[in-house]
Amino acid sequence: MMWHDFLVAISLVLVIEGIMPFLNPERTRKTFEMMLQMSNGALRFIGLTSMVLGVIFLYILK
């Protein structure tokens, strides 16, 4: 059952990640251009914040 849950989670990530490029490719391109301008520290902070929020949500749901 654990592998099934993991694969479902990965599948959902792929679907969610693909929504914005599909619906609004121009905005996605501009967002990537803005990200290229950001410092490594700023990108790391965004990544860390995203991971922490994800862990908090998982903790709440379990």
N, CA, C, O and CB atoms as a CASP TS submission, in Angstrom:
PFRMAT TS
TARGET T0000
AUTHOR 0000-0000-0000
METHOD Language model
MODEL 1
PARENT N/A
ATOM      1  N   MET     1       0.818  -1.199   0.000  1.00  0.00           N
ATOM      2  CA  MET     1       0.000   0.000   0.000  1.00  0.00           C
ATOM      3  C   MET     1       0.864   1.265   0.000  1.00  0.00           C
ATOM      4  O   MET     1       0.471   2.284  -0.568  1.00  0.00           O
ATOM      5  CB  MET     1      -0.932  -0.003   1.207  1.00  0.00           C
ATOM      6  N   MET     2       2.032   1.202   0.633  1.00  0.00           N
ATOM      7  CA  MET     2       2.869   2.394   0.721  1.00  0.00           C
ATOM      8  C   MET     2       3.344   2.854  -0.659  1.00  0.00           C
ATOM      9  O   MET     2       3.337   4.051  -0.945  1.00  0.00           O
ATOM     10  CB  MET     2       4.069   2.126   1.622  1.00  0.00           C
ATOM     11  N   TRP     3       3.756   1.912  -1.517  1.00  0.00           N
ATOM     12  CA  TRP     3       4.206   2.292  -2.858  1.00  0.00           C
ATOM     13  C   TRP     3       3.077   2.926  -3.651  1.00  0.00           C
ATOM     14  O   TRP     3       3.293   3.880  -4.397  1.00  0.00           O
ATOM     15  CB  TRP     3       4.751   1.076  -3.606  1.00  0.00           C
ATOM     16  N   HIS     4       1.884   2.398  -3.490  1.00  0.00           N
ATOM     17  CA  HIS     4       0.726   2.946  -4.192  1.00  0.00           C
ATOM     18  C   HIS     4       0.498   4.394  -3.772  1.00  0.00           C
ATOM     19  O   HIS     4       0.284   5.260  -4.620  1.00  0.00           O
ATOM     20  CB  HIS     4      -0.535   2.097  -3.914  1.00  0.00           C
ATOM     21  N   ASP     5       0.543   4.660  -2.466  1.00  0.00           N
ATOM     22  CA  ASP     5       0.345   6.024  -1.966  1.00  0.00           C
ATOM     23  C   ASP     5       1.427   6.964  -2.487  1.00  0.00           C
ATOM     24  O   ASP     5       1.141   8.100  -2.864  1.00  0.00           O
ATOM     25  CB  ASP     5       0.334   6.036  -0.430  1.00  0.00           C
ATOM     26  N   PHE     6       2.669   6.487  -2.506  1.00  0.00           N
ATOM     27  CA  PHE     6       3.775   7.296  -3.004  1.00  0.00           C
ATOM     28  C   PHE     6       3.576   7.649  -4.477  1.00  0.00           C
ATOM     29  O   PHE     6       3.769   8.796  -4.879  1.00  0.00           O
ATOM     30  CB  PHE     6       5.104   6.557  -2.811  1.00  0.00           C
ATOM     31  N   LEU     7       3.192   6.666  -5.269  1.00  0.00           N
ATOM     32  CA  LEU     7       2.986   6.913  -6.695  1.00  0.00           C
ATOM     33  C   LEU     7       1.787   7.828  -6.941  1.00  0.00           C
ATOM     34  O   LEU     7       1.807   8.631  -7.874  1.00  0.00           O
ATOM     35  CB  LEU     7       2.791   5.593  -7.435  1.00  0.00           C
ATOM     36  N   VAL     8       0.754   7.717  -6.122  1.00  0.00           N
ATOM     37  CA  VAL     8      -0.387   8.634  -6.223  1.00  0.00           C
ATOM     38  C   VAL     8       0.074  10.054  -5.919  1.00  0.00           C
ATOM     39  O   VAL     8      -0.307  10.994  -6.618  1.00  0.00           O
ATOM     40  CB  VAL     8      -1.530   8.212  -5.255  1.00  0.00           C
ATOM     41  N   ALA     9       0.891  10.215  -4.880  1.00  0.00           N
ATOM     42  CA  ALA     9       1.391  11.543  -4.517  1.00  0.00           C
ATOM     43  C   ALA     9       2.234  12.143  -5.644  1.00  0.00           C
ATOM     44  O   ALA     9       2.069  13.316  -5.978  1.00  0.00           O
ATOM     45  CB  ALA     9       2.217  11.467  -3.224  1.00  0.00           C
ATOM     46  N   ILE    10       3.127  11.357  -6.228  1.00  0.00           N
ATOM     47  CA  ILE    10       3.959  11.838  -7.333  1.00  0.00           C
ATOM     48  C   ILE    10       3.088  12.212  -8.529  1.00  0.00           C
ATOM     49  O   ILE    10       3.334  13.221  -9.190  1.00  0.00           O
ATOM     50  CB  ILE    10       4.996  10.768  -7.740  1.00  0.00           C
ATOM     51  N   SER    11       2.080  11.405  -8.800  1.00  0.00           N
ATOM     52  CA  SER    11       1.172  11.699  -9.913  1.00  0.00           C
ATOM     53  C   SER    11       0.450  13.018  -9.697  1.00  0.00           C
ATOM     54  O   SER    11       0.308  13.809 -10.629  1.00  0.00           O
ATOM     55  CB  SER    11       0.153  10.570 -10.088  1.00  0.00           C
ATOM     56  N   LEU    12      -0.005  13.261  -8.479  1.00  0.00           N
ATOM     57  CA  LEU    12      -0.681  14.522  -8.175  1.00  0.00           C
ATOM     58  C   LEU    12       0.261  15.713  -8.323  1.00  0.00           C
ATOM     59  O   LEU    12      -0.145  16.769  -8.808  1.00  0.00           O
ATOM     60  CB  LEU    12      -1.255  14.485  -6.760  1.00  0.00           C
ATOM     61  N   VAL    13       1.509  15.548  -7.911  1.00  0.00           N
ATOM     62  CA  VAL    13       2.493  16.621  -8.077  1.00  0.00           C
ATOM     63  C   VAL    13       2.651  16.952  -9.557  1.00  0.00           C
ATOM     64  O   VAL    13       2.672  18.126  -9.927  1.00  0.00           O
ATOM     65  CB  VAL    13       3.860  16.219  -7.462  1.00  0.00           C
ATOM     66  N   LEU    14       2.761  15.941 -10.401  1.00  0.00           N
ATOM     67  CA  LEU    14       2.922  16.175 -11.836  1.00  0.00           C
ATOM     68  C   LEU    14       1.706  16.884 -12.429  1.00  0.00           C
ATOM     69  O   LEU    14       1.851  17.785 -13.254  1.00  0.00           O
ATOM     70  CB  LEU    14       3.160  14.853 -12.564  1.00  0.00           C
ATOM     71  N   VAL    15       0.512  16.478 -12.008  1.00  0.00           N
ATOM     72  CA  VAL    15      -0.704  17.130 -12.507  1.00  0.00           C
ATOM     73  C   VAL    15      -0.735  18.586 -12.067  1.00  0.00           C
ATOM     74  O   VAL    15      -0.989  19.476 -12.879  1.00  0.00           O
ATOM     75  CB  VAL    15      -1.968  16.391 -12.009  1.00  0.00           C
ATOM     76  N   ILE    16      -0.478  18.835 -10.786  1.00  0.00           N
ATOM     77  CA  ILE    16      -0.537  20.202 -10.261  1.00  0.00           C
ATOM     78  C   ILE    16       0.536  21.081 -10.904  1.00  0.00           C
ATOM     79  O   ILE    16       0.274  22.232 -11.253  1.00  0.00           O
ATOM     80  CB  ILE    16      -0.371  20.197  -8.730  1.00  0.00           C
ATOM     81  N   GLU    17       1.747  20.534 -11.061  1.00  0.00           N
ATOM     82  CA  GLU    17       2.829  21.304 -11.676  1.00  0.00           C
ATOM     83  C   GLU    17       2.533  21.642 -13.138  1.00  0.00           C
ATOM     84  O   GLU    17       3.020  22.651 -13.647  1.00  0.00           O
ATOM     85  CB  GLU    17       4.139  20.530 -11.581  1.00  0.00           C
ATOM     86  N   GLY    18       1.752  20.822 -13.807  1.00  0.00           N
ATOM     87  CA  GLY    18       1.466  21.051 -15.212  1.00  0.00           C
ATOM     88  C   GLY    18       0.299  21.985 -15.484  1.00  0.00           C
ATOM     89  O   GLY    18       0.096  22.400 -16.625  1.00  0.00           O
ATOM     90  N   ILE    19      -0.469  22.323 -14.459  1.00  0.00           N
ATOM     91  CA  ILE    19      -1.669  23.137 -14.672  1.00  0.00           C
ATOM     92  C   ILE    19      -1.325  24.524 -15.211  1.00  0.00           C
ATOM     93  O   ILE    19      -1.870  24.939 -16.234  1.00  0.00           O
ATOM     94  CB  ILE    19      -2.455  23.268 -13.368  1.00  0.00           C
ATOM     95  N   MET    20      -0.434  25.243 -14.542  1.00  0.00           N
ATOM     96  CA  MET    20      -0.149  26.622 -14.953  1.00  0.00           C
ATOM     97  C   MET    20       0.518  26.722 -16.331  1.00  0.00           C
ATOM     98  O   MET    20       0.106  27.559 -17.133  1.00  0.00           O
ATOM     99  CB  MET    20       0.735  27.282 -13.923  1.00  0.00           C
ATOM    100  N   PRO    21       1.528  25.903 -16.634  1.00  0.00           N
ATOM    101  CA  PRO    21       2.086  25.992 -17.992  1.00  0.00           C
ATOM    102  C   PRO    21       1.050  25.688 -19.069  1.00  0.00           C
ATOM    103  O   PRO    21       1.109  26.257 -20.159  1.00  0.00           O
ATOM    104  CB  PRO    21       3.259  25.037 -18.135  1.00  0.00           C
ATOM    105  N   PHE    22       0.106  24.800 -18.779  1.00  0.00           N
ATOM    106  CA  PHE    22      -0.930  24.472 -19.754  1.00  0.00           C
ATOM    107  C   PHE    22      -1.926  25.616 -19.905  1.00  0.00           C
ATOM    108  O   PHE    22      -2.281  25.988 -21.023  1.00  0.00           O
ATOM    109  CB  PHE    22      -1.658  23.193 -19.344  1.00  0.00           C
ATOM    110  N   LEU    23      -2.377  26.174 -18.781  1.00  0.00           N
ATOM    111  CA  LEU    23      -3.409  27.208 -18.829  1.00  0.00           C
ATOM    112  C   LEU    23      -2.872  28.572 -19.247  1.00  0.00           C
ATOM    113  O   LEU    23      -3.545  29.317 -19.958  1.00  0.00           O
ATOM    114  CB  LEU    23      -4.074  27.324 -17.487  1.00  0.00           C
ATOM    115  N   ASN    24      -1.653  28.901 -18.802  1.00  0.00           N
ATOM    116  CA  ASN    24      -1.123  30.236 -19.060  1.00  0.00           C
ATOM    117  C   ASN    24       0.388  30.158 -19.310  1.00  0.00           C
ATOM    118  O   ASN    24       1.170  30.517 -18.430  1.00  0.00           O
ATOM    119  CB  ASN    24      -1.433  31.186 -17.871  1.00  0.00           C
ATOM    120  N   PRO    25       0.811  29.700 -20.488  1.00  0.00           N
ATOM    121  CA  PRO    25       2.240  29.524 -20.740  1.00  0.00           C
ATOM    122  C   PRO    25       3.033  30.832 -20.706  1.00  0.00           C
ATOM    123  O   PRO    25       4.192  30.841 -20.291  1.00  0.00           O
ATOM    124  CB  PRO    25       2.435  28.862 -22.071  1.00  0.00           C
ATOM    125  N   GLU    26       2.423  31.927 -21.135  1.00  0.00           N
ATOM    126  CA  GLU    26       3.146  33.208 -21.132  1.00  0.00           C
ATOM    127  C   GLU    26       3.470  33.651 -19.704  1.00  0.00           C
ATOM    128  O   GLU    26       4.582  34.101 -19.428  1.00  0.00           O
ATOM    129  CB  GLU    26       2.318  34.297 -21.848  1.00  0.00           C
ATOM    130  N   ARG    27       2.508  33.523 -18.811  1.00  0.00           N
ATOM    131  CA  ARG    27       2.735  33.903 -17.407  1.00  0.00           C
ATOM    132  C   ARG    27       3.781  32.987 -16.775  1.00  0.00           C
ATOM    133  O   ARG    27       4.611  33.436 -15.985  1.00  0.00           O
ATOM    134  CB  ARG    27       1.408  33.842 -16.600  1.00  0.00           C
ATOM    135  N   THR    28       3.736  31.710 -17.122  1.00  0.00           N
ATOM    136  CA  THR    28       4.724  30.766 -16.607  1.00  0.00           C
ATOM    137  C   THR    28       6.121  31.162 -17.069  1.00  0.00           C
ATOM    138  O   THR    28       7.069  31.121 -16.286  1.00  0.00           O
ATOM    139  CB  THR    28       4.395  29.331 -17.061  1.00  0.00           C
ATOM    140  N   ARG    29       6.252  31.542 -18.327  1.00  0.00           N
ATOM    141  CA  ARG    29       7.546  31.974 -18.866  1.00  0.00           C
ATOM    142  C   ARG    29       8.053  33.214 -18.117  1.00  0.00           C
ATOM    143  O   ARG    29       9.233  33.293 -17.777  1.00  0.00           O
ATOM    144  CB  ARG    29       7.429  32.273 -20.387  1.00  0.00           C
ATOM    145  N   LYS    30       7.163  34.181 -17.859  1.00  0.00           N
ATOM    146  CA  LYS    30       7.554  35.394 -17.129  1.00  0.00           C
ATOM    147  C   LYS    30       7.968  35.066 -15.699  1.00  0.00           C
ATOM    148  O   LYS    30       8.906  35.657 -15.164  1.00  0.00           O
ATOM    149  CB  LYS    30       6.401  36.411 -17.120  1.00  0.00           C
ATOM    150  N   THR    31       7.263  34.121 -15.088  1.00  0.00           N
ATOM    151  CA  THR    31       7.609  33.711 -13.730  1.00  0.00           C
ATOM    152  C   THR    31       8.999  33.091 -13.697  1.00  0.00           C
ATOM    153  O   THR    31       9.788  33.391 -12.801  1.00  0.00           O
ATOM    154  CB  THR    31       6.571  32.719 -13.182  1.00  0.00           C
ATOM    155  N   PHE    32       9.311  32.224 -14.670  1.00  0.00           N
ATOM    156  CA  PHE    32      10.641  31.630 -14.734  1.00  0.00           C
ATOM    157  C   PHE    32      11.712  32.690 -14.962  1.00  0.00           C
ATOM    158  O   PHE    32      12.802  32.605 -14.395  1.00  0.00           O
ATOM    159  CB  PHE    32      10.698  30.581 -15.840  1.00  0.00           C
ATOM    160  N   GLU    33      11.409  33.688 -15.788  1.00  0.00           N
ATOM    161  CA  GLU    33      12.364  34.773 -16.018  1.00  0.00           C
ATOM    162  C   GLU    33      12.618  35.548 -14.722  1.00  0.00           C
ATOM    163  O   GLU    33      13.753  35.933 -14.442  1.00  0.00           O
ATOM    164  CB  GLU    33      11.846  35.726 -17.118  1.00  0.00           C
ATOM    165  N   MET    34      11.562  35.776 -13.931  1.00  0.00           N
ATOM    166  CA  MET    34      11.729  36.463 -12.646  1.00  0.00           C
ATOM    167  C   MET    34      12.569  35.615 -11.694  1.00  0.00           C
ATOM    168  O   MET    34      13.395  36.143 -10.950  1.00  0.00           O
ATOM    169  CB  MET    34      10.355  36.775 -12.013  1.00  0.00           C
ATOM    170  N   MET    35      12.355  34.305 -11.719  1.00  0.00           N
ATOM    171  CA  MET    35      13.119  33.419 -10.841  1.00  0.00           C
ATOM    172  C   MET    35      14.601  33.433 -11.197  1.00  0.00           C
ATOM    173  O   MET    35      15.452  33.320 -10.315  1.00  0.00           O
ATOM    174  CB  MET    35      12.575  31.991 -10.921  1.00  0.00           C
ATOM    175  N   LEU    36      14.918  33.573 -12.492  1.00  0.00           N
ATOM    176  CA  LEU    36      16.316  33.639 -12.907  1.00  0.00           C
ATOM    177  C   LEU    36      17.011  34.877 -12.358  1.00  0.00           C
ATOM    178  O   LEU    36      18.231  34.883 -12.192  1.00  0.00           O
ATOM    179  CB  LEU    36      16.414  33.623 -14.421  1.00  0.00           C
ATOM    180  N   GLN    37      16.244  35.924 -12.075  1.00  0.00           N
ATOM    181  CA  GLN    37      16.795  37.164 -11.542  1.00  0.00           C
ATOM    182  C   GLN    37      17.042  37.084 -10.029  1.00  0.00           C
ATOM    183  O   GLN    37      17.799  37.885  -9.481  1.00  0.00           O
ATOM    184  CB  GLN    37      15.856  38.320 -11.852  1.00  0.00           C
ATOM    185  N   MET    38      16.409  36.125  -9.363  1.00  0.00           N
ATOM    186  CA  MET    38      16.489  36.034  -7.904  1.00  0.00           C
ATOM    187  C   MET    38      17.823  35.436  -7.469  1.00  0.00           C
ATOM    188  O   MET    38      18.459  34.680  -8.203  1.00  0.00           O
ATOM    189  CB  MET    38      15.328  35.192  -7.353  1.00  0.00           C
ATOM    190  N   SER    39      18.222  35.795  -6.262  1.00  0.00           N
ATOM    191  CA  SER    39      19.458  35.238  -5.708  1.00  0.00           C
ATOM    192  C   SER    39      19.224  33.792  -5.270  1.00  0.00           C
ATOM    193  O   SER    39      18.086  33.358  -5.087  1.00  0.00           O
ATOM    194  CB  SER    39      19.962  36.094  -4.513  1.00  0.00           C
ATOM    195  N   ASN    40      20.322  33.061  -5.108  1.00  0.00           N
ATOM    196  CA  ASN    40      20.215  31.685  -4.624  1.00  0.00           C
ATOM    197  C   ASN    40      19.558  31.639  -3.252  1.00  0.00           C
ATOM    198  O   ASN    40      18.766  30.742  -2.964  1.00  0.00           O
ATOM    199  CB  ASN    40      21.597  31.028  -4.568  1.00  0.00           C
ATOM    200  N   GLY    41      19.888  32.604  -2.415  1.00  0.00           N
ATOM    201  CA  GLY    41      19.310  32.644  -1.076  1.00  0.00           C
ATOM    202  C   GLY    41      17.800  32.812  -1.104  1.00  0.00           C
ATOM    203  O   GLY    41      17.084  32.171  -0.335  1.00  0.00           O
ATOM    204  N   ALA    42      17.317  33.677  -1.993  1.00  0.00           N
ATOM    205  CA  ALA    42      15.872  33.895  -2.097  1.00  0.00           C
ATOM    206  C   ALA    42      15.171  32.638  -2.598  1.00  0.00           C
ATOM    207  O   ALA    42      14.105  32.279  -2.097  1.00  0.00           O
ATOM    208  CB  ALA    42      15.571  35.077  -3.032  1.00  0.00           C
ATOM    209  N   LEU    43      15.761  31.971  -3.579  1.00  0.00           N
ATOM    210  CA  LEU    43      15.166  30.732  -4.086  1.00  0.00           C
ATOM    211  C   LEU    43      15.167  29.644  -3.018  1.00  0.00           C
ATOM    212  O   LEU    43      14.201  28.894  -2.883  1.00  0.00           O
ATOM    213  CB  LEU    43      15.921  30.247  -5.331  1.00  0.00           C
ATOM    214  N   ARG    44      16.258  29.565  -2.261  1.00  0.00           N
ATOM    215  CA  ARG    44      16.313  28.577  -1.175  1.00  0.00           C
ATOM    216  C   ARG    44      15.258  28.870  -0.122  1.00  0.00           C
ATOM    217  O   ARG    44      14.632  27.948   0.400  1.00  0.00           O
ATOM    218  CB  ARG    44      17.705  28.559  -0.530  1.00  0.00           C
ATOM    219  N   PHE    45      15.053  30.139   0.196  1.00  0.00           N
ATOM    220  CA  PHE    45      14.038  30.509   1.183  1.00  0.00           C
ATOM    221  C   PHE    45      12.644  30.106   0.706  1.00  0.00           C
ATOM    222  O   PHE    45      11.847  29.582   1.484  1.00  0.00           O
ATOM    223  CB  PHE    45      14.085  32.021   1.462  1.00  0.00           C
ATOM    224  N   ILE    46      12.355  30.346  -0.561  1.00  0.00           N
ATOM    225  CA  ILE    46      11.055  29.956  -1.120  1.00  0.00           C
ATOM    226  C   ILE    46      10.901  28.434  -1.066  1.00  0.00           C
ATOM    227  O   ILE    46       9.841  27.929  -0.695  1.00  0.00           O
ATOM    228  CB  ILE    46      10.909  30.466  -2.584  1.00  0.00           C
ATOM    229  N   GLY    47      11.950  27.712  -1.433  1.00  0.00           N
ATOM    230  CA  GLY    47      11.897  26.248  -1.382  1.00  0.00           C
ATOM    231  C   GLY    47      11.714  25.730   0.027  1.00  0.00           C
ATOM    232  O   GLY    47      10.923  24.816   0.259  1.00  0.00           O
ATOM    233  N   LEU    48      12.444  26.310   0.976  1.00  0.00           N
ATOM    234  CA  LEU    48      12.327  25.899   2.378  1.00  0.00           C
ATOM    235  C   LEU    48      10.928  26.172   2.908  1.00  0.00           C
ATOM    236  O   LEU    48      10.335  25.327   3.578  1.00  0.00           O
ATOM    237  CB  LEU    48      13.367  26.624   3.242  1.00  0.00           C
ATOM    238  N   THR    49      10.400  27.355   2.607  1.00  0.00           N
ATOM    239  CA  THR    49       9.053  27.711   3.054  1.00  0.00           C
ATOM    240  C   THR    49       8.026  26.742   2.486  1.00  0.00           C
ATOM    241  O   THR    49       7.118  26.310   3.196  1.00  0.00           O
ATOM    242  CB  THR    49       8.708  29.149   2.640  1.00  0.00           C
ATOM    243  N   SER    50       8.164  26.405   1.229  1.00  0.00           N
ATOM    244  CA  SER    50       7.247  25.464   0.591  1.00  0.00           C
ATOM    245  C   SER    50       7.319  24.093   1.261  1.00  0.00           C
ATOM    246  O   SER    50       6.287  23.475   1.522  1.00  0.00           O
ATOM    247  CB  SER    50       7.565  25.340  -0.907  1.00  0.00           C
ATOM    248  N   MET    51       8.526  23.620   1.537  1.00  0.00           N
ATOM    249  CA  MET    51       8.678  22.317   2.182  1.00  0.00           C
ATOM    250  C   MET    51       8.096  22.315   3.590  1.00  0.00           C
ATOM    251  O   MET    51       7.418  21.364   3.978  1.00  0.00           O
ATOM    252  CB  MET    51      10.148  21.921   2.229  1.00  0.00           C
ATOM    253  N   VAL    52       8.354  23.368   4.355  1.00  0.00           N
ATOM    254  CA  VAL    52       7.836  23.447   5.725  1.00  0.00           C
ATOM    255  C   VAL    52       6.313  23.470   5.718  1.00  0.00           C
ATOM    256  O   VAL    52       5.680  22.770   6.508  1.00  0.00           O
ATOM    257  CB  VAL    52       8.383  24.697   6.444  1.00  0.00           C
ATOM    258  N   LEU    53       5.721  24.268   4.834  1.00  0.00           N
ATOM    259  CA  LEU    53       4.259  24.297   4.744  1.00  0.00           C
ATOM    260  C   LEU    53       3.705  22.928   4.358  1.00  0.00           C
ATOM    261  O   LEU    53       2.684  22.500   4.897  1.00  0.00           O
ATOM    262  CB  LEU    53       3.806  25.354   3.726  1.00  0.00           C
ATOM    263  N   GLY    54       4.361  22.247   3.440  1.00  0.00           N
ATOM    264  CA  GLY    54       3.926  20.907   3.050  1.00  0.00           C
ATOM    265  C   GLY    54       3.971  19.930   4.209  1.00  0.00           C
ATOM    266  O   GLY    54       3.048  19.135   4.390  1.00  0.00           O
ATOM    267  N   VAL    55       5.043  19.983   4.999  1.00  0.00           N
ATOM    268  CA  VAL    55       5.162  19.098   6.161  1.00  0.00           C
ATOM    269  C   VAL    55       4.081  19.425   7.188  1.00  0.00           C
ATOM    270  O   VAL    55       3.494  18.520   7.781  1.00  0.00           O
ATOM    271  CB  VAL    55       6.565  19.220   6.800  1.00  0.00           C
ATOM    272  N   ILE    56       3.818  20.711   7.401  1.00  0.00           N
ATOM    273  CA  ILE    56       2.762  21.110   8.343  1.00  0.00           C
ATOM    274  C   ILE    56       1.406  20.594   7.873  1.00  0.00           C
ATOM    275  O   ILE    56       0.641  20.048   8.668  1.00  0.00           O
ATOM    276  CB  ILE    56       2.722  22.649   8.499  1.00  0.00           C
ATOM    277  N   PHE    57       1.104  20.763   6.592  1.00  0.00           N
ATOM    278  CA  PHE    57      -0.169  20.265   6.059  1.00  0.00           C
ATOM    279  C   PHE    57      -0.277  18.752   6.220  1.00  0.00           C
ATOM    280  O   PHE    57      -1.330  18.245   6.607  1.00  0.00           O
ATOM    281  CB  PHE    57      -0.317  20.647   4.579  1.00  0.00           C
ATOM    282  N   LEU    58       0.808  18.023   5.926  1.00  0.00           N
ATOM    283  CA  LEU    58       0.790  16.573   6.093  1.00  0.00           C
ATOM    284  C   LEU    58       0.565  16.189   7.547  1.00  0.00           C
ATOM    285  O   LEU    58      -0.179  15.252   7.834  1.00  0.00           O
ATOM    286  CB  LEU    58       2.092  15.961   5.586  1.00  0.00           C
ATOM    287  N   TYR    59       1.199  16.902   8.462  1.00  0.00           N
ATOM    288  CA  TYR    59       1.033  16.628   9.892  1.00  0.00           C
ATOM    289  C   TYR    59      -0.414  16.847  10.321  1.00  0.00           C
ATOM    290  O   TYR    59      -0.974  16.049  11.073  1.00  0.00           O
ATOM    291  CB  TYR    59       1.971  17.518  10.725  1.00  0.00           C
ATOM    292  N   ILE    60      -1.016  17.934   9.838  1.00  0.00           N
ATOM    293  CA  ILE    60      -2.408  18.236  10.177  1.00  0.00           C
ATOM    294  C   ILE    60      -3.338  17.159   9.616  1.00  0.00           C
ATOM    295  O   ILE    60      -4.276  16.735  10.292  1.00  0.00           O
ATOM    296  CB  ILE    60      -2.809  19.629   9.636  1.00  0.00           C
ATOM    297  N   LEU    61      -3.084  16.719   8.390  1.00  0.00           N
ATOM    298  CA  LEU    61      -3.944  15.722   7.753  1.00  0.00           C
ATOM    299  C   LEU    61      -3.814  14.335   8.372  1.00  0.00           C
ATOM    300  O   LEU    61      -4.764  13.552   8.336  1.00  0.00           O
ATOM    301  CB  LEU    61      -3.628  15.643   6.285  1.00  0.00           C
ATOM    302  N   LYS    62      -2.683  14.029   8.924  1.00  0.00           N
ATOM    303  CA  LYS    62      -2.481  12.716   9.556  1.00  0.00           C
ATOM    304  C   LYS    62      -2.968  12.804  10.955  1.00  0.00           C
ATOM    305  O   LYS    62      -2.904  11.822  11.694  1.00  0.00           O
ATOM    306  CB  LYS    62      -1.000  12.268   9.520  1.00  0.00           C
TER
END
